[in-house]
Amino acid sequence: MTTILQTYGRTLRLSEAGQSVALVERDRIASGVTGRTTAKITSLHGLRYDYLADRFGLDVARLYAEANEAAIDDIESTVDEYDVDCGFERMPAYTYVDSADEVDDVRAEAQTASHLDLPASVVDASSIPFEGESAVRFDDRAVFHLRAYLFELADRFASGSESYLFERTTVTDVDEGTPCTVSTDRGSIQADDVVVATHFPVVDKGVYFARMKPKRSYILAVRVAKNPPDGMYYRRGDPTFSVRPVPEVDRLVLVGGQGHRTGDGGSTTERYRRLERQARSEFDVEDVKRYDRQLREMIVEGRAEPGFIVSHVEPLEKAPEMYERFDEREEGVTKVLLKP
């Protein structure tokens, strides 16, 4: 959706601009990575600027900074222009460290960021609501409800007479002819121009996928007993830890972390448990919310019935048999209640 906005101007009534555009999505829009993010909008990404300036020069670091700053402003202007109800709110962002050995890194980052005209400052431990030594603070960053934002844009886009939104459609190839032909598992599309806007390239003549490393991290929504922090916080290191309040929901905080390379993380349940322990060590937690997005989609589509929970009620002496049947994933054995 962002690519369409940037390519064809601010209007989503593309027929008015003389354009016919199709958006092809393998799954559902605003799912995948987009649907699983904390939705922080910030140009502060760990301690990045000093590294970029040292490795590639100050001009390259400035380009990175300007691109990220422009993105924040662009989202805000889009929210205002289309009156999108997505909880967009400006707030400060912090990258903090919990080791005295890293305080000099924080100072160097803030100094370089200031040279790039970014709103950077250094704060000490007294300004960090967790156990931390020092932090870089960027003012006027933002948070929003990303799915609400994109659904509003998609509704406006799909209502146009020359706009097409194809979900659950997998692109299998792109032929760079005149016109281009986009092959999918449900047919083909011809277009003058094709933009591949994916995390991993689906058309990859440069074999870039071989240099990419998919990662996974985890998020919990926790309700805290007292007021949540007034900004977004990120602790670099291993494991990382991310915090951001949800302004439109009373005392709700999204905490994230436990990131790892996909396939190398061990038990998902254990990762969530570790993240919950981290959250409880930092906050007075009243409640923890987590849900399976895949199950949610099945319920929405009618492929799962949440009212049907217990599939079998058996006497206690049948426990070994029922455990075995459940462990073997026997069809229909979904939840067993054992009665003494």
N, C-alpha and C positions, 0 to 999 in steps of 0.2 A: 504494500500500500504506500509506503514511504517513497519507493522508487517511482511509482506512478505520479505522486504529487510533485516530486522533484523534476521529473522528465517532461510532464505536460502542463506544468503551471499549477496554480493554487486551485483551479476549478476541478471538481470531480464529475461535472457534467461534460463528459468528454465529447459528446456529439456537438456541443456548442463550440468546442475548439477544433472541430473537424477531424476528430480522432476516433478510431475504433480500437479498443484495447481489450485483451483477454488476460486474466490472471489465472494461472494454473497451479494448484496446490495438491501435493501428494496426499495429505491428510485433511484436517480441517484447519481453517485459518485461525491464527492466534492460539494454536496448540504447540506441541513440541517445546523447544527452548523458550519461545515467546510466552507460552502459557505457564512456565515454571520459574519465572524470574522474580526477584524481589522488586523489579521495576524502579530501581534508582536511576535517576538521570543526572550524571555527573561527569566532569572531566578529570576527576581525581581517581585514578586507578592504581591503588597501591602507591609505591614510590617509583614513578615511571619517568618523570621529566629529567631528573639529573642523569639517569642512565641514558636516555635518548640524546641529551646534549653531549655527554661524554663520548658516546659511541658514534653518533652520526653528525654531531654539530648542532649549534643553537638554532640554525635556520630550519632544520628538519623538526626539531622539538617544537618550534613555533607553529609549523604547519599542523602538527598533531594537535596542539592546543587550540588553534583557531578552528579546526574542523569540529572538535568536540564542543567548543563553546557555541558554534553556529548551530549544532544539532539541538542543544538545549533550547536555544531561542526559537528555533524552527518549530519544535514541538509545542512550545507555549503559544506561538502565534497561530498554529493550527487549532489548538484548543479554543482560543479566543474567537477565531474566524468562524468556526463551525459550532461554537457553543457546546462543546463536548463535555458531558457530565462524567468526568473520570478522576475526580479528586486531585487534580494537579495542584501542587503546593510547593513553594520554594522553602528550602531549609538548608542549613550548613551540612557539609560532609567532612568526615574526618578519616584519616588513615593513622592508626595509632600503633605503637610498639610497646611491648612489655619487658624489654631488656634494655638496661642502661647502655649496653654496647651498641645499640642502634640509634641512640639519640642524635649522634652526629649525622646519620643518614637522613633523619627527619629534617634537621636544620639545612642540610645541603639541598634537599628536595624543595623546601619552602623558598630558599634563596633563588634557585633556578627558576621555579614557577613564577616568582615575583618579577624576574627579568623578562619573562614572557607575558607580562601584564595580566597574569591570573590572580584572582583574589585570595592569595595564600598568606597564611600566618602560622606561627608555631605556638602551641599551647602546652602547658605543663600538666603534670599528673592531676592537679586539683581540678582541671576542667574536663577530665575524662571520667565518666560514670562507671568505669570498670577498673580492673587492675591494669594500669598502664603507666609508662614512664613519660611519654611525650607523644605529640600528634601534630600532623599537618592539617590545618583547617582551610577549606575552601568555602566561602560564603555563597549564598544564592544558588545552590544546586536545587534539585527538585525530586519529587516522587509523584507517581500517578498510578491509576488503575489501567494497566496496559491493554487488557482485553477489552474493557469498555471503550477505550480510545480507538482501537482498531475496528471494533464492531461498528461503531458510528461511521467511520470512514468507509467501511465495506458496504454498509447499507446505502450510503449516498452514491458510492461507485456503482453498485449492482442495479440501482434504480434507473440508470441511464439507458437509453435505447441502443447505444453503441458500445455497451460495456458488458463483459462476460466474465463470470466468476465460476471456475470449474474446480470443485473440491473432490477429494478422493480420486484424483487423476494423476497418474505417475508419468512424468516425462522420461522417455527412454532414449531419445536421441534428438539432435538438432542438426539439420542439413543447412549449411550456410550458402544456399543458392539464392536466386532472384526470382520470386521471393524465397525467404527462408521457410523451411518446413519443420515444425515441431511434432515429433512422433510421440504418442502417449499410448497407454494401455487401453484407451477407449476411443482411439481415432487420431486424426492428425489435424493440425492447425497451420495455416499459411499466414505469414506476416512479413511486412517490409523490414521490421526491426525486432530483435529478440534480446531481452535482458535476462541473464541468469542471476537471480538474486537469492542464493542459497548459502547456508553455512559451509557445507561441503559441496564442491563443484560437481554437478551432474553431467557436465560436458567438460572433459579435463584433458585437453591435448598436451598440457604442460606437466602432467602427472603431479600436480600440486598436492593431491590427496596423500601422497606418500610422505609429505613433510608435515602433515597435520596430525594432531593428537587429540582425539575426542576425550573430553573430561566430563565427569558427573559430580554434582554437589547436591546438597539436601537443604530443605527449608521446613521450618515449623512455624506455626502461628501460635504465639503464647499470649495469654492475658495476664498482665502483671498487676500486683496489688496496689502499687503507687503509680504516679505519673511516669510515662515512658520517657526516654531521652528525647531531647529537643532537636536531634539531628541524626544523620546516618553515620554509622561507624563501621570501619573495616580494619581488622587486624591481620596483617600479613604474617606469613610463617606457615608452619605445618603442625596442626591443621589451621587453615584460615578460619576466621569468625566474622560474620557480617550481621549487623543489626540495623533495622530501620523501622520507625514507628508507622502506624497506619492512622493518619490524622482523623479520618472520617469514622473510625470505630474506636470507642472508648477503651483506652488502656490496652490496645492490641499492638503487638510488636511482632515483626517477622524476623526470625533469626535463621541464618544460613551458615553453611560450612561443611566440614568433613569432605572436602573435594578430593578427588582421586582420578587417575586415568581410568577410563571406562574399561571394565573387565578385571581390574586389579584391586577392587575395593573390598573384597570379602563380603560378609553378610550385610545386606541392606538394612535389616532390622537392627543390627548392632550399630551401624552408622547413625541411624536415627536415635538410638539410645544414647550414644556418645554426645550427639548434638543436644539432646534434651538435658543431659547432665551439665553441659556447658551453659545452657540457658539458665538452669536453676542455680548454677554457681554465680551467675552475674545478676540475676533478678530474683525478687520475691514472686515466684510464679504461682498464680491461682489455677490456671488451666492450660492444657496443651491441646492444640487441634492439629490433626493431620488427616489426610484422606488420599485415597488412591484415585488419581485422575483417570486412569484407564477404566476403573470400575464406574466412575461417574459418567464417562461417555457411554458405557454399556447401559446404564440406567436410563440416560436421556434418550437413547435410541431404542429402548424397549427390549434390549437383549438380556437384561438382568432385572429381576423383580426384588426390590429391597425388602418387601414384606415377607418374602419366603426365606427364612433363615435356617430353621432346623429341618434337616431332611430325614433324620432317624431318631427315634427314642427307644433305647435298648436297656436291658438290665445290666447292672454293673459287671456281672460275670462274663458278659460278652465283650468286655473292653478290649482284650487282646485281638479278637477277630475284627472288631470295628476299626481299631487303630491300623491294622494291616490293610483293610480294604480302603481306608482313607489315604494311607500312605501310598498305595498303588494307584491312587486317583481313579478309583472305580467310578464309572458314570453314575451320577445321582447321589453319591455319598459326599455331601458337601459340608454338613455340620451335624455332629452326633451328640445327642444328650444322653448321658448315662445316669440311670436312676438306681440307688441302692435298694 
